[in-house]
Amino acid sequence: MVQDEEDLLTVREVAKKLRVDDTTVRRWIKNGVLEAITLPHRGTRQAYRIRRSTLDTLLNSSQLPVS
């Protein structure tokens, strides 16, 4: 299970790697461009986790989504 947790990234971590704003990553998730795991939350913002393999696939693709 520890291995699985290491393979999950926060929205902020993904945004930093892609050099975009957190809001852009959240928009990609909501539009179905980026696959994410939805976590239960109590705050105002939905909590997501993105698999490292999903990010790697996106980075290796020839075209990143338009911000």
C-alpha positions as protocol buffer text, in pm:
chain_id: "A"
residue {
  index: 1
  type: MET
  ca { x: 0 y: 0 z: 0 }
}
residue {
  index: 2
  type: VAL
  ca { x: 289 y: 240 z: 67 }
}
residue {
  index: 3
  type: GLN
  ca { x: 398 y: 192 z: -295 }
}
residue {
  index: 4
  type: ASP
  ca { x: 48 y: 293 z: -413 }
}
residue {
  index: 5
  type: GLU
  ca { x: 49 y: 610 z: -203 }
}
residue {
  index: 6
  type: GLU
  ca { x: 386 y: 713 z: -350 }
}
residue {
  index: 7
  type: ASP
  ca { x: 239 y: 680 z: -699 }
}
residue {
  index: 8
  type: LEU
  ca { x: -39 y: 930 z: -625 }
}
residue {
  index: 9
  type: LEU
  ca { x: 24 y: 1301 z: -679 }
}
residue {
  index: 10
  type: THR
  ca { x: -170 y: 1604 z: -557 }
}
residue {
  index: 11
  type: VAL
  ca { x: -311 y: 1866 z: -792 }
}
residue {
  index: 12
  type: ARG
  ca { x: -39 y: 2103 z: -677 }
}
residue {
  index: 13
  type: GLU
  ca { x: 240 y: 1852 z: -752 }
}
residue {
  index: 14
  type: VAL
  ca { x: 103 y: 1788 z: -1102 }
}
residue {
  index: 15
  type: ALA
  ca { x: 64 y: 2160 z: -1166 }
}
residue {
  index: 16
  type: LYS
  ca { x: 422 y: 2221 z: -1062 }
}
residue {
  index: 17
  type: LYS
  ca { x: 555 y: 1947 z: -1292 }
}
residue {
  index: 18
  type: LEU
  ca { x: 351 y: 2077 z: -1586 }
}
residue {
  index: 19
  type: ARG
  ca { x: 430 y: 2440 z: -1502 }
}
residue {
  index: 20
  type: VAL
  ca { x: 64 y: 2542 z: -1497 }
}
residue {
  index: 21
  type: ASP
  ca { x: -170 y: 2676 z: -1230 }
}
residue {
  index: 22
  type: ASP
  ca { x: -363 y: 2444 z: -996 }
}
residue {
  index: 23
  type: THR
  ca { x: -685 y: 2575 z: -1149 }
}
residue {
  index: 24
  type: THR
  ca { x: -574 y: 2454 z: -1492 }
}
residue {
  index: 25
  type: VAL
  ca { x: -516 y: 2101 z: -1361 }
}
residue {
  index: 26
  type: ARG
  ca { x: -858 y: 2104 z: -1190 }
}
residue {
  index: 27
  type: ARG
  ca { x: -1018 y: 2220 z: -1517 }
}
residue {
  index: 28
  type: TRP
  ca { x: -850 y: 1936 z: -1709 }
}
residue {
  index: 29
  type: ILE
  ca { x: -982 y: 1689 z: -1451 }
}
residue {
  index: 30
  type: LYS
  ca { x: -1337 y: 1828 z: -1470 }
}
residue {
  index: 31
  type: ASN
  ca { x: -1327 y: 1825 z: -1853 }
}
residue {
  index: 32
  type: GLY
  ca { x: -1207 y: 1464 z: -1859 }
}
residue {
  index: 33
  type: VAL
  ca { x: -868 y: 1548 z: -2010 }
}
residue {
  index: 34
  type: LEU
  ca { x: -677 y: 1426 z: -1706 }
}
residue {
  index: 35
  type: GLU
  ca { x: -787 y: 1115 z: -1517 }
}
residue {
  index: 36
  type: ALA
  ca { x: -793 y: 1157 z: -1139 }
}
residue {
  index: 37
  type: ILE
  ca { x: -915 y: 985 z: -825 }
}
residue {
  index: 38
  type: THR
  ca { x: -1177 y: 1185 z: -637 }
}
residue {
  index: 39
  type: LEU
  ca { x: -1131 y: 1187 z: -261 }
}
residue {
  index: 40
  type: PRO
  ca { x: -1397 y: 1259 z: 1 }
}
residue {
  index: 41
  type: HIS
  ca { x: -1367 y: 1616 z: 124 }
}
residue {
  index: 42
  type: ARG
  ca { x: -1509 y: 1863 z: 372 }
}
residue {
  index: 43
  type: GLY
  ca { x: -1361 y: 2185 z: 239 }
}
residue {
  index: 44
  type: THR
  ca { x: -1470 y: 2409 z: -42 }
}
residue {
  index: 45
  type: ARG
  ca { x: -1247 y: 2246 z: -304 }
}
residue {
  index: 46
  type: GLN
  ca { x: -1273 y: 1890 z: -427 }
}
residue {
  index: 47
  type: ALA
  ca { x: -968 y: 1679 z: -341 }
}
residue {
  index: 48
  type: TYR
  ca { x: -807 y: 1479 z: -621 }
}
residue {
  index: 49
  type: ARG
  ca { x: -509 y: 1250 z: -664 }
}
residue {
  index: 50
  type: ILE
  ca { x: -347 y: 1179 z: -998 }
}
residue {
  index: 51
  type: ARG
  ca { x: -156 y: 860 z: -1065 }
}
residue {
  index: 52
  type: ARG
  ca { x: 209 y: 914 z: -1157 }
}
residue {
  index: 53
  type: SER
  ca { x: 157 y: 686 z: -1459 }
}
residue {
  index: 54
  type: THR
  ca { x: -124 y: 913 z: -1584 }
}
residue {
  index: 55
  type: LEU
  ca { x: 106 y: 1215 z: -1557 }
}
residue {
  index: 56
  type: ASP
  ca { x: 388 y: 1026 z: -1731 }
}
residue {
  index: 57
  type: THR
  ca { x: 154 y: 935 z: -2017 }
}
residue {
  index: 58
  type: LEU
  ca { x: 49 y: 1298 z: -2052 }
}
residue {
  index: 59
  type: LEU
  ca { x: 411 y: 1416 z: -2048 }
}
residue {
  index: 60
  type: ASN
  ca { x: 510 y: 1159 z: -2310 }
}
residue {
  index: 61
  type: SER
  ca { x: 222 y: 1248 z: -2542 }
}
residue {
  index: 62
  type: SER
  ca { x: 298 y: 1473 z: -2833 }
}
residue {
  index: 63
  type: GLN
  ca { x: 45 y: 1734 z: -2726 }
}
residue {
  index: 64
  type: LEU
  ca { x: -46 y: 1878 z: -2386 }
}
residue {
  index: 65
  type: PRO
  ca { x: -403 y: 2002 z: -2335 }
}
residue {
  index: 66
  type: VAL
  ca { x: -469 y: 2370 z: -2398 }
}
residue {
  index: 67
  type: SER
  ca { x: -483 y: 2575 z: -2078 }
}
